[in-house]
């Protein structure tokens, strides 16, 4: 099979509603599997062990992003805009991810055996497994970005479900022999990401002529350059979902970390609406913008996320008791505090998609950096008075600041009025109802 040419169309011509419907249906499946995984971990590890696993997983996720600029959004952008072939984009991403794994290992191993409190929240063996997870996690994300950029949402759905499916089957196997530990949970994550990489590579080779290339002969410098401009946003994005766990790891107990990790994981499941719409939106505005389409998606996302958030909060106590056991009931107040932040996160994701699509990721980076700064300052400042709730308050404050910056920047860039951006219209509901009713059957 020949290598894909640079001017080949980026993917099949499908409707935005159908793509969003497929991604949304996938997100539902991923969230259901994810809740099953969280439930298994909660019952097997209890708050203390759940906190240890959260520290290791957050540690790996941050390293995977910090040391891999351009591997995800950069490679995706150049393939979407036909400035690179699929083979060039994937091979550049792979090279960056391998370097990320090597750097993460070399720079952090000396700290694993130190007396720093953070690295005492889990066994050293679990942190070594987390380092092995770094390059696999980074490249797994890169492959998923490529499928989304190519509008291959059906296969993206299959890969996502296989990932969480392998994860939960591994944990069930460990539960069968009564051996679910923090090390086993990290190993299960490595297996899930590895299976996803293999499936994505097979599909891209079969349908897009993926072949090995020399990454240094491809647009390596331009991909990394784009990635560096987006890098603060990428780091901020992963830190906004893990910073609470990482900062609490410095001075809070493992049980407190477990409560916050469980609450934030449950609430961030609500971002599936924003993720579905954003993934379908990005390939359609790449290089052009289309602010009217962006605002339409924004209004649908904030209304849908608000409704889902209120529904979850109303049943939060019995939901936590059933899914995670009575030991996690102290996490229920944290759900209410993080709710405004999750809604802000969903809206900011659509506005950030617009700036990535028009080639101005720096604006998104500045907004995320400001929100992250507020988050990181709020946690140690509020912790003496509020305890673990400080992480929830910091999350909401940081994400609201992020949304405000992006909303102002979007209004100025498009010269649109605030009401026309945010105020829901009957036409929005009618258009999306027709699209999704027709699309979910096919999805």
N, C-alpha and C positions, 0 to 999 in steps of 0.2 A: 504494500500500500504506500502510496506516495505521500510526502509531507504536504500539509495544507498550505496553500498559497496565501500571502498576506492579504490579498483582496477578496478572499472568500467571504461570503456573508457570515456574520457572527453566529447565526443560529436560525432555527425555524421561525417562520412568521406566524406567531400566535397572538391571540388577543391578550391584553393586559389583565382582564378579568379572569381568563382561564388560567394564566400563569399564577396570579395571586391566589386563586382557588386551590390550585395544586399545592402551592407552598403552605397555605393556611391549613389544608387538610393534613399535610405532612407535619406541621408544627403541632397540631392536635395529637397526632400519634406520638411524636417525640415527647410532648409534655406528659402524656399518659404513661409512657415507658419511664420517663424521668421521675415521675411521682412514685412509680413502683420501685425504682432504684433508691430514691430518697427514703422510702418507707423501709426497705430492707436494711439500709444502712442505719436508720434510726433505731429500729428494733434490735439489730445485732450489736451496734457499737455504743448505743446510748449517747447522751449529749457529749460526754468527754471524748469518746472515740470518734464521734461525728465531727467534733471540733478539730481533732488531730488530722483527720482526712481532709477537711476543708483547708487547713493550713498547707498541706502538701499539694493539693490540687491548685490552690491559688498561687502558690510559689511557682509551680510549673507553668501555669497560664501566663503569668507576668513575664517570666524569662522567655517564653515562646514568642511573645510580642516584642519585648524590648530589643532582642538581638536579631530580629528578622524584618528590618524595614523594607517595604516593597514586595515582600513575598506574597501578600494577599491582594490588597487593593491596587498596588502598583502593577503587578503582573496582569491582574484582571483588566485594569484600565487600558493598557496598551494592546491587549488582545481584542477588547471590545471595540476600540477605535481603529482597529485594523493596522496598527503600527507595528505589530509583531504577530507571528504565527502562534498557534496553540503550542507547538513544540518548543518554540523559543520561550514563551511565557512560563510553561511548566518547568523547563530545565533551569531557567533563571531562578524560579521560586525554590526548586529543590536545592540548588547551590546555596542560596541564602539560608535555608532552613538547616542544612548541615553545618554551616558556619555558626548558626545560632546555637545548635546543640553543643558544639565544641567550646564556644565562648562561655556558655552557661556552666558547663562542667568545670572548665579551668578556673573561672573566677569565683565560683561558689563553694567548691569542695573544701577549701581551707576553713570555711566558716561552719561546715557541718559538725566539726569536732570541737568547736569553740564553746564558751560558756554563755553565748548570747541566748536570752530567754526564748526567742522565736524558734530556734532550732532544738529546743528542749520540749516543744509541744507535741513531738512525734518521735518515734524511733529513727535512728540514723539510717537504717535500711530502707525506711519508707521515703526518706528524702533522696536517697540514691535512685530509687525507682522513679521518683518524680523528675529527676534529671534525665533519665532515659525517656520519659514521656515528652520532654520539651521538643526535640526535632520532629517526632511523630505527630504531635499535636499541631505544630506550626505548619507542617506540610499538608496535613489533613485539612486544615482550614483553607490553605491555598487552593487545593483541588476543588473544594466546594465553591470557592469564589469563581473559579474558572467555569464550572458548570452553570452557575447563576448568570455569569456574564454572557455565556453562549445560549442562554434561555433554554437549557436542557433541564427544565424543572422536574420532569417526570423521573429522570435518572437521579437527580439530586434528592428527590424524595426517597427513592429506593436506598441510596447510600446512607442517608440520614437515619432511616429506620433500621437498616442493618447494623449501623454503629451502636445505637442504643440497645438493639436486640442482642448483639453479642455481649454487651456490657451486662445486661440483666441476666442472660443465660449463664455467664461466668459466675455472677454473684449467687444465683440459685444453686449452681453446682457446689460452690463453697458452703452455702447454707446447708445443703444436703449432708455434708460431712462435718457440719458444725465448725467451719474454719473461716468464717468471714472476719478478717482482720483489716487494719489500715493498709498493710502491705498488699493484701489480696484485692482491696478496692482499687488501689492505684494500678495494679497489674491488669485488672479488668478494664480500666480506662485505656491502657496501652493497647490491649487486644482490640477494643472497639475502634479506636482511631486507625490502627493498622489495617483492619479489614476494609474500612472506608477508603483508605488510600489505594488499596489493590483494586477495588471495584471501580473507582474513578479512573485510574490509569488504564484499566482494561477497556472501559467505555471510550475514553478519549483516543486510545490507539485504534479502536475499531471504526469509529465514526469521524474522527478528525485527524487521522494520520499521525498520531503522536509517536515520535521517534527520538532517540537520544541525540542531543546536540551539544556542542561546546558552549556553555553559558557565557563565556567571556567574548564570544564572537557575536552573540545576540545583543539586543539593546539593554545590556546589563546596567550600564551607568544611568540610563534614563529611567529604568524601572526603579532602581535604588533612589534616584533623585526625586521621583514622584513619591516614593515611599517615605523619604525623609521629610518631605513637606507635610505628609499626612501623619507622620510618626507620633507627634504629640497626641493627636486624636486617637490613634490606635492604642497607645499606651493608656491614655485616659479612659478609653472605652473598656478595656479589660480591668483597669483598676477600679472603675466605678462599680463593678460587680464583685470585686475581690478585696478592695482596699479596707473595708471594714474588718474582714477576717484577718488580713495581714497586719493592720495596725493593732487590732485587739491582741494579736499574737505576741506583741511586745510586753503587755502588762496584764491582760485578762486571763482568766482560767480557761482551760480547754472546754469545760462545760458551757461557759458563757459564749465562747466562740461557736460551739455547736448549735446553741439556740439561735444566734444571729444568722449563721450560715443556713440553717433550715428555713427560717423566716424569709430571708432574701431569695433563696432558691425557689420557694413557693410563689412569691410575688413576681419574680422575674419571668415566671412561666407566662404571665399575662402579656409579655412583649411579643407574643407570637403574631398578633394582628399587625403590629408595626413591621416586624421582620418580613411577613408575607407580602405586604403591600410594597415595602421598600425594595425587596429583591425583584419584584416584577417591574417596579418603576425605574430603577437605575439604568437598565439597558435601553430604555425608551427615551431617556433624557440625556444620555451620554453625548456630550459635544454640542447639545442644542439648548437644554434647559427646560423649556416648556413649563413656565411657572403656573399656568392655569391648571394643568394636570397635577402638578405638585400640590397645589392648595386643595384640589378636590380630594386627593389621597390623604392630606393632612386632616381635613375635616372628618372624613370617615374613620381615620385611626383614632382621633381623640374621643369621638363619640363612642365607638366600639370598645375602646380600652376602658373608658369611664364606666360603661355599663357592666363590663366583665369584672372590674375591680370592686364595684359596689356589691355585686352578687357574691363574690368570694368573701368579702368582709362579713356579710350577713351570716354566712355559715362557717366562719373561721374556727370557732371553738370546737364544734363536733368534727369538722374536717381534720384539724390537727390531732384531736384525740384518736380518730380512726386511723389516720395515715401514719402518725409518728409515735403514738402512745401518750399516756398522761404525763410522762416525764418531760414532754416538750410543750405543755400548756403555757409555761411562762413566755413562749415565743409569740402568743396571740397578740398582746399589745404592740409588739414590734411590727406586725402586719399592718396595723392601722397607721403607724407613724411612717412606714415606708411607702404607703399607697400614693401620696402626692408625688413622691419622687419617681415612682414607676410610670405614672401618667406623663410626667414631664419627660422622662426618658423616651417614651414611645413617640411623643410629638417631635422631640429634638432629633430622633432618628430619621424622620421623613425630611426635615429641613436640612439635616446633614447630608442626606442622599442627594439633594439638589446641588449643594456646593461641590460634592465629589463629582457629580455628573457634568458640571460645567468646567471642570479642571481647576477649581479653586479650593482644594482641600485644606489650605492654610487657615481659612476662616473657621472651618469645623474644628481644626486643631486648637485655635485660640479659645474657642468656646469651651471645649472639653477641658483644656488646661485650667481655665478659670474655675469651672465647676469642681474639678478635682482638687484644686488648691483649697477651696472652701470645705470640701469633704474632709481632707486630711487635717486641716486645722481644727475643725469642729470636734473630731473624735477625742483627741487627748484633752481638749479644752473642756468639753462637757462631761467626760467620763467620771471625774471625781464626784459630780453632783447627780448624774443620771445613771451611772453604771453602763451596762451593755446597751441601753436605749440610746446612748450617745452616738453609736454607729448608725442607728436607724435615722435619727435626726440629721446627722451629717450627710447621709445619703440623699435624703429629700432636699435639704438646702442646696447641696452641690448640683443636683440635677435641675432644680428650678433655675439656678443661676445660669447653667448651660443653655437651657431653653430660652431664657430672656435674651441672651446675647445673640443666639441664632435667629430668633424672631425679629429682632431689630435689624440685623444684617440682611435678612431676607426682604423685609419691607423696603429697606433702602435700595437694595440691588434691583428689585422688580418695580419699585414705585407703586406698589399696590396698597390699597387702604386696608386698615386693620380688620374692619368688619367683613370685607370681601375675602379676606384670608381665613378668618376663624369662624364666622357665623354660619352654622349649618343651613342648608337649603333643601326644600322638598325635592328638587331635581337631583340632589346628591343621592338621597335614599332611593329614589325611583331608578336612577341609572345603575346603581350598584346592586339593587335587588334583581333587576332584569339580568345583569351580567352574571351574578353569582348563581342565580337559579338555573341558568342555562349551563354554567361552567361546572358546577359541582357534580352534575350527572356525569360529565365527561371525565372529571378528575377522579 
